[in-house]
Amino acid sequence: MFALLSAASLLLQAVISVHTELVAVPVTVTDRRGHPLNGLRQGDFRVFEDGRLRPIVAFRQGDEPVTLGLIVDRSQSMQSKTPALLAAVSAVLESSRPDSELFAVDCNDRVSFALRDGRTFTNDGGELRAALTAIRAEGRTALYDGMIQGLQHLQRGRTNRRVLIVVSDGGDNASRATYADVLALAHRSDAVIYAIGLVGAPLMDKEENGGVLKRLCRDTGGAAYFPRTLEETAAVSAEVARSVREQYTLGFAPGPRGDGPAFRTITVNVTAEGRGRLRIRTRSGYVVEP
């Protein structure tokens, strides 16, 4: 399920068709203050697969439509955090492009899609917010099951970029799936996962687990944020939306396939003279199928 794309589908305005399969690598570059850095060129990047330098044969940057899914925790443990949750959802949706594909998965004892009538996606962020607002916070938390559903649903999107944003306290006490299941599926996907973790004083709860959110986001090239106030929640949510819109995407041809599935690490280096110290976020690797 990891994106193995033709070079023609990866480039913004393709004029030729290339049959070599590419691995698409979303990359976020920020300055030392954490602000996304624009204007880098293909030559500023180097990509390594299992420690071996791979030529970058496709490069894309700038604001583009995305397929974006919200995984929203509506369990009992989130009841007191509803204002913060809605602030996060609103900030993300208000910053989305009108041509992006949007959906939401809500999790409590069960997992369901916020959009009704069998629709797959919407372009209307206001409609999605209204649907999420109407859901009551109750029951336990099937967060991992919700993330599995979200990762699978992303593959139905038509854009070249796929993102999940999880709004939760990180706790899970009702899923059939495990964290390992979610991570394995994420490694087979090209999705980048961000989290807005509503944890910590004054919202501390015994079911919170911010460490899970941090690890999953780190491994997929995203980031986890843990705001403490409504104002911080809105600010970091808008920052997440901005990072999503300003990612770079690199494409490289993978090394020869082996006899069975294998995990290959990905490392990205950036050299940009005069830009100061840079921070790079990308996925830790991907699974190549035989």
N, C-alpha and C positions, 0 to 999 in steps of 0.2 A: 504494500500500500504506500510505501515511501515514494515520493515523486521521482519517477524515472521518466523524464520528459524529452521530447525531441527539442533540438536547439531552436527550431522554428517556433514552437509553442512557448518557449521561455523568453525569447526576445520581444521587445515591445512592438516593433514593426518589422516582421520577418519578410524577406523577399526571396529567400531560398529555403529549401527543405533539406534538413540534415537528418540522417537516419540513426546517428549515434545516440544511444541513450545517455541521459545526463542525470546526475544527482543534483537536485535543487537545494541550496543551502541558504536559508534566511539568516541575515546577519544584522544586528543592531550595534551601532557604534555611538558611544557617548563621550562627552568631554569629562573632565575631572569633577564637574558639578552634576553629572548625570543627565545633561541635556543632549538629545539626539544631534548627531553631527551630519550635516548635509554636504554635498559637493565633492565627495571622494570619487576617484576614478578607478577603473578596473585595475590599472597598474599599481594601485596602492594596496591591493589585497594579495595574499598568498594563502592557498588552501592545501592542507595536508590530510591525506587519508592513511590511517595507520602509520603515521610518521613519514610518508612518502609524498613529496611535492607533486600536486596534480595541476596541469594547466587549466586556467579558467577560460572556458570557451563561450560562456554566455554571462551577461551582466545586466542587471536592471536596478534602477534606483528611482526614488520619487514616489509621489502620492498616487496610489492606484486603488481600484476597488478590491475588497477582500471578502472572503467568506468567513463570517464571524459568528461564533456561537457563545452564548452566555450560559454558564452552568451555575444555577442560583439555588443556594441552600435555603429551603423554606421549612426546616424542621423546627421543633419546639425550642431547641437551644438558640435559635436565631430570632425568636419572637421579640425580645427586648432590643434587638439590633436592627429591626425593620427600617427605622429612619436612615441609618447608615447604609443599609443595603440598597434602599431606593435612591439614595444620593449617588452611590457608585453606579448603579444601573443607568440613571439619568445622565450622568456625566459621560459615560461611554457612548450611549446611543445618540446623544446630542452632538457628539464629535464625529459620528460616522458619516461616510459619504452617502449621498442619496442613491448611488448606483451599487452599493455594497449589498451582499446577500446576508440577511440577519436571521437568526433563530435563537431560541432559548429552551433550555431543559431545566425543569424545576425538580428538586429532590426532597423528599421526606421519607416516609415509609416506602413509597413507590416513586418511580421515575416517570415523568410525562413531559410532553412537549407543550410549550405555552401557546403556540399557534394552533388554532382549531381548524375544523373543516378539511383536514387532510392536507393543508398547504405545507410545502417544504420550507420555503423561505419567505421573508418579506423585505421590502426596502423601506418600510415605514417604522422608524424607531419609536415614534409615539404610540403606535399600535402595540408594539411589543412591550413597552413599559406599562401600558394600561393592563395588558394581560397578566403581567407579573404582579402588579399591584393588587389584583383581585384574588390572588392565591393566599390562603391563610397559612400562617406558620404553625405547624402541628406535627406530632409524631417523631419518629426517629430519623436518622440521616443515612440515606443510601447514596453517598457522594461518589464513591468509586463506580457504582452502576451508572450514575448520571454521566460521569466523564467518559465511560465506555460508549454510551449512547451518543454523546457529543462528538467524539473522535470518529465514530462510524458515520455519523450524519454529515460531517464536514466533507467527506469524500464525494457527496452528491453535488457539491458546489461546482460552479463553472469558472470561477476565478483561479488564478495561479497562486494565490496566497490564502492560507487557511490559519485561523487563529481561534483559540479557546480562551475565554476569560472566566475564571472561577471566582465567584463571590461567596465566601463561606468562612466558617471558623476552623475548617480543616478536619473536624471530627467525623468519624464514620462508625456507625454501629448497626447498620441494617443491610449492607451490600452483600450480594453473593460474590461479586468480583473482589479481588484483592488489589493492594497497591502494586504488587508485581505484575498483575494482569494489565493495569492501566499503563505502567511504564513500558511493558512489552509492546502493547499496541501503539503507544506514542513513538517508539523506536521504528515502527513499521510505517509511520505516517510522516507527512511533512508539516504537521501542525506545530505551531509555536503556542505554548501555554503560559498565560499570565495569571496571577492570583491577586485578589484584593482580600486580604485576610482580616476579618473583623475579630481580632483576638486581643487579649491583654486588658489590664485595668483601664477604664472602670468596667470593662465588659468581660472579665475573666469568667470562664466556665470550665468545669471539669472535663467536658467533652472536646475542648479545643485542642488542635494539633497543628500548629503553624509549621512545624518541621517538615511534615509531609508536603505541604504546599511549596516550601522552599526547594526541596529536592526535585520535585517534578518539574517546576519551572526552570530550574538550572539545567536539567538534562535536556530540555527541549529548546533552549535558547531564549526563554522568556525571563520574567522576573516576578518576585513576590513582594508585595507591599503590605505594611501593617499599620494603617493609620489609626490614630487614637481619638480623633474628634470628627464631627460632621464636616468641618471645613477641610481638614486633611484628607478625608475620604473623597470628597469631590475633587480636590486638587490632584491626588495621585491617580484617580480614575481618568481624569482628563490627560494626565501624563502618559498613562498606558495607551489611551486612544491615539495620542500623538506618536508614540513609539511604533505602534502598529502601522500607521500611515507612512512612516518615514524609514522603513526598513530597506536594506539592500538585499538583493537576491543574486547569489553566485551559482553558476552551473559548471560542473566538472564531469569528465568522463571517468567512471570508476575503473578500478583495476579488474583483472580477469575474475570471473566467478569461480567459486570452488564447488565441491561436491555436495555441500549442504548449506543451510542457512548459517550466516556468520555475522557477528556484530563488528562493524568497522568504526574506529574512532575518527572524528573530524576535528581538526584544529585550524583556526583562521588567525592569521597575523595581519596587522595593518600598519603601514608606514606612511605617515603623512607629515612632511616637514613643516614646521611652524605651527602645528596644531596642538602642541603640548602633549601631555600624557592622555592616552585614549583608553577607554574600556570597551571590550568587545564581548558581545553575547551571541552565542550560536549554539546549535544542538551538539551534544556530546558525541553523537555518532548515529549510525543507522544500521538496519539489518538488511543485508543483501541476500536475496533468495537464489537458489541454484537455477 
